[in-house]
Amino acid sequence: MRLSKRGWNNVLIFGVLIIVFLFNFSHKLLLQPKVHQRTLISSELMIVEIKTPDFSIKRAGRSWTSEPNLGLSEHQLSLLVQNWQTLPLQTQGAIVNPKDPFIMQVYTANQEQPIIVKLIQQGENYLLQTDQQMSLFLSSQELPLFLGR
């Protein structure tokens, strides 16, 4: 392939531009903090009941009921349960011996034993912990999305 001096000059300029753009964008990608998120309960599981020390939410056919009555409509209860499986929360390290956790039990159609969820207050915010490896950060503004209060 024969190129004139001007042609080689253009090839060199475009090559340098491509390299500069690659370095620039890869540098920005590397500097972005990696935030890992996940939902509290896998969307593959079918929740049938959520029990807390204060109330329980049960599936009744295709709708939801709460005992005692939380003053939420069936649609609001459905959205509340849906949040447990759809809202992504930021992961953090687990707390080994949490002090006075609020224990909740989530019963699913796929498992005999409930999933134990510990709600741990950390200042004004909260952590949700389902295992010993990881907890999920929950701001005080997000708390009503999970507990309806």
Contacts in CASP RR format, 6 or more apart in sequence:
PFRMAT RR
TARGET T0000
AUTHOR 0000-0000-0000
METHOD contacts of the structure
MODEL  1
MRLSKRGWNNVLIFGVLIIVFLFNFSHKLLLQPKVHQRTLISSELMIVEI
KTPDFSIKRAGRSWTSEPNLGLSEHQLSLLVQNWQTLPLQTQGAIVNPKD
PFIMQVYTANQEQPIIVKLIQQGENYLLQTDQQMSLFLSSQELPLFLGR
3 11 0 8 1.000
35 90 0 8 1.000
36 90 0 8 1.000
36 91 0 8 1.000
37 88 0 8 1.000
37 89 0 8 1.000
37 90 0 8 1.000
37 91 0 8 1.000
38 88 0 8 1.000
38 89 0 8 1.000
38 91 0 8 1.000
38 136 0 8 1.000
39 84 0 8 1.000
39 85 0 8 1.000
39 86 0 8 1.000
39 87 0 8 1.000
39 88 0 8 1.000
39 89 0 8 1.000
40 84 0 8 1.000
40 85 0 8 1.000
40 87 0 8 1.000
40 89 0 8 1.000
40 117 0 8 1.000
40 128 0 8 1.000
40 130 0 8 1.000
40 136 0 8 1.000
40 146 0 8 1.000
41 47 0 8 1.000
41 84 0 8 1.000
41 85 0 8 1.000
41 106 0 8 1.000
41 108 0 8 1.000
41 115 0 8 1.000
42 85 0 8 1.000
43 85 0 8 1.000
43 86 0 8 1.000
44 110 0 8 1.000
45 85 0 8 1.000
45 108 0 8 1.000
45 109 0 8 1.000
45 110 0 8 1.000
45 111 0 8 1.000
46 108 0 8 1.000
46 109 0 8 1.000
46 110 0 8 1.000
47 59 0 8 1.000
47 81 0 8 1.000
47 84 0 8 1.000
47 85 0 8 1.000
47 106 0 8 1.000
47 107 0 8 1.000
47 108 0 8 1.000
48 58 0 8 1.000
48 59 0 8 1.000
48 107 0 8 1.000
48 108 0 8 1.000
48 109 0 8 1.000
49 56 0 8 1.000
49 57 0 8 1.000
49 58 0 8 1.000
49 59 0 8 1.000
49 105 0 8 1.000
49 106 0 8 1.000
49 107 0 8 1.000
50 56 0 8 1.000
50 57 0 8 1.000
50 81 0 8 1.000
50 84 0 8 1.000
50 104 0 8 1.000
50 105 0 8 1.000
50 106 0 8 1.000
50 107 0 8 1.000
51 104 0 8 1.000
51 105 0 8 1.000
51 106 0 8 1.000
51 107 0 8 1.000
51 114 0 8 1.000
52 102 0 8 1.000
52 103 0 8 1.000
52 104 0 8 1.000
52 105 0 8 1.000
52 147 0 8 1.000
53 102 0 8 1.000
53 103 0 8 1.000
55 66 0 8 1.000
55 67 0 8 1.000
55 68 0 8 1.000
55 70 0 8 1.000
56 66 0 8 1.000
56 67 0 8 1.000
57 64 0 8 1.000
57 65 0 8 1.000
57 66 0 8 1.000
57 70 0 8 1.000
57 77 0 8 1.000
57 80 0 8 1.000
57 81 0 8 1.000
58 64 0 8 1.000
58 65 0 8 1.000
58 66 0 8 1.000
58 67 0 8 1.000
63 74 0 8 1.000
63 77 0 8 1.000
63 78 0 8 1.000
64 74 0 8 1.000
64 77 0 8 1.000
64 78 0 8 1.000
64 80 0 8 1.000
64 81 0 8 1.000
65 74 0 8 1.000
65 77 0 8 1.000
66 72 0 8 1.000
66 77 0 8 1.000
70 77 0 8 1.000
70 148 0 8 1.000
72 80 0 8 1.000
72 148 0 8 1.000
76 148 0 8 1.000
80 145 0 8 1.000
80 146 0 8 1.000
80 147 0 8 1.000
80 148 0 8 1.000
83 145 0 8 1.000
83 146 0 8 1.000
84 106 0 8 1.000
84 146 0 8 1.000
87 142 0 8 1.000
87 145 0 8 1.000
87 146 0 8 1.000
89 128 0 8 1.000
89 136 0 8 1.000
89 137 0 8 1.000
89 138 0 8 1.000
89 142 0 8 1.000
90 136 0 8 1.000
90 137 0 8 1.000
91 134 0 8 1.000
91 135 0 8 1.000
91 136 0 8 1.000
91 137 0 8 1.000
92 127 0 8 1.000
92 134 0 8 1.000
92 135 0 8 1.000
92 136 0 8 1.000
92 137 0 8 1.000
93 133 0 8 1.000
93 134 0 8 1.000
93 135 0 8 1.000
94 129 0 8 1.000
94 131 0 8 1.000
94 132 0 8 1.000
94 133 0 8 1.000
94 134 0 8 1.000
94 135 0 8 1.000
95 120 0 8 1.000
95 127 0 8 1.000
95 129 0 8 1.000
95 135 0 8 1.000
96 132 0 8 1.000
98 118 0 8 1.000
98 120 0 8 1.000
98 127 0 8 1.000
98 129 0 8 1.000
99 120 0 8 1.000
101 118 0 8 1.000
101 119 0 8 1.000
101 120 0 8 1.000
101 129 0 8 1.000
102 118 0 8 1.000
102 119 0 8 1.000
102 120 0 8 1.000
103 116 0 8 1.000
103 117 0 8 1.000
103 118 0 8 1.000
103 119 0 8 1.000
104 116 0 8 1.000
104 117 0 8 1.000
104 118 0 8 1.000
104 119 0 8 1.000
105 114 0 8 1.000
105 115 0 8 1.000
105 116 0 8 1.000
105 117 0 8 1.000
106 114 0 8 1.000
106 115 0 8 1.000
106 117 0 8 1.000
107 114 0 8 1.000
107 115 0 8 1.000
108 114 0 8 1.000
108 115 0 8 1.000
115 130 0 8 1.000
116 130 0 8 1.000
117 128 0 8 1.000
117 129 0 8 1.000
117 130 0 8 1.000
118 128 0 8 1.000
118 129 0 8 1.000
118 130 0 8 1.000
119 126 0 8 1.000
119 127 0 8 1.000
119 128 0 8 1.000
119 138 0 8 1.000
120 126 0 8 1.000
120 127 0 8 1.000
120 128 0 8 1.000
120 129 0 8 1.000
120 135 0 8 1.000
124 140 0 8 1.000
125 137 0 8 1.000
125 138 0 8 1.000
125 139 0 8 1.000
125 140 0 8 1.000
126 137 0 8 1.000
126 138 0 8 1.000
126 139 0 8 1.000
126 140 0 8 1.000
126 143 0 8 1.000
127 135 0 8 1.000
127 136 0 8 1.000
127 137 0 8 1.000
127 138 0 8 1.000
128 135 0 8 1.000
128 136 0 8 1.000
128 138 0 8 1.000
128 146 0 8 1.000
129 135 0 8 1.000
129 136 0 8 1.000
138 146 0 8 1.000
143 149 0 8 1.000
END
